[in-house]
């Protein structure tokens, strides 16, 4: 029992270190998000916040991974995947309601940040 408690204390310490490291990054990203909010249509922002609040893991925008939604892991039909890649309109998952984006878009955004 004592060995398990020591392991638990070590793991809690590691978790605290990781949390403190990512806290600064999270604050920076939150500032960027707050700055961008006025540029987004109100109805889209409300929908995004509703999705984010209701999602179990807090993700409102997910990618397609192995022909499936990364949020609920249900299969996305090929025609729907093509529509997502074309980026002409906002496409949501039929099962979980999350916004679907293609992997190339997430890479472009990551490079821009």
N, C-alpha and C positions, 0 to 999 in steps of 0.2 A: 504494500500500500504506500509506503514511504517513497519507494522508487517511482511509482506512478505520479505522486504529488510533485516530486522533483522534476520529472519530465513535463508535467503540466505547467509548472512555473517557468521552465526554460522556453516552452512553446509560447506562453503568454508574453514573455519578454521579447521573443522574436517577432511576434505579431505587433507588439507596441512599436518596435523599431520600424517595421514595414509601414505601419499606419502613419507614423510621424513623417516618413520620407514622402509618402504619396499625398499627404495633407496639403503641402505647399503647391504641388502640381494641381490638385483639385481646386484650390482657391484661385489659381491663375486661370484655369479653364472656366470657372464660374464667372469671373470678371469678364472674360471674352464673351460668354453667353449673354450676360446682362447687357453688354454693350451692343450686341447684335439684335436683341429683342425688338427695338423700335423699327427695324428694317423689315420685319416679318409681318405678313398679314395677320390680323387679330384672330380670324377663324382658324388659321393653320396653327398658330401658337397655342390656342386653347385646346385644339385636338391633340397636339404634341404633348402638352402637359397632362392631359387626361390619360393618354396612353402610357406615359412614363409613370404616372401615379399608380395605375392599375396593374402594370407589369410586375411580375414576381421579382425579376432581377433588375428592374428599373430601366430596361432598354426599350426605347420606343422606336428606334431605327435599327434594323438588322440587315445583314447581308444574306445572300443565297449561298449556302455551303452544301456541296454535293447534291444539287438539285432540290434542296430543302430549305425551308425557312429556318434561320438560326435561332429564332425565338421559340417556336413550338415544334420544330422538326417535322412538320408535315410537308409532303411532296408538293412542289410548285410545278404546274404544267409547263411544257416547253414554250407554248405561245405566250404565257404570262411572263416567263423569263425573258423572252425577246422584247416584250413591251417594257420591262424594267431596264434592260440594257439600252433601249432607245432614249430613255429619260425625257419623254415628251410630257408625261403627267405623273402624278404621285400615285403609286400602286401600293395597296395594303394587302396583307395576308388575309385570305378568306377565312382562316381558322382563328387566328389570335388578334387580328386587327392591327398588327405592327406595320410600320412603313418599311417597304422592301427597297433596297438599293443594291446595285451590282458591286462586285469586289473592286473593279477598276475605279469607281467613284471614291471608295473609301481610301484607296491608295493615293489618289489625286489630292484629297483633302488632307491626308496625313503629311504629304510632301509640302503642301502649302503652309501648314502650321509649323 
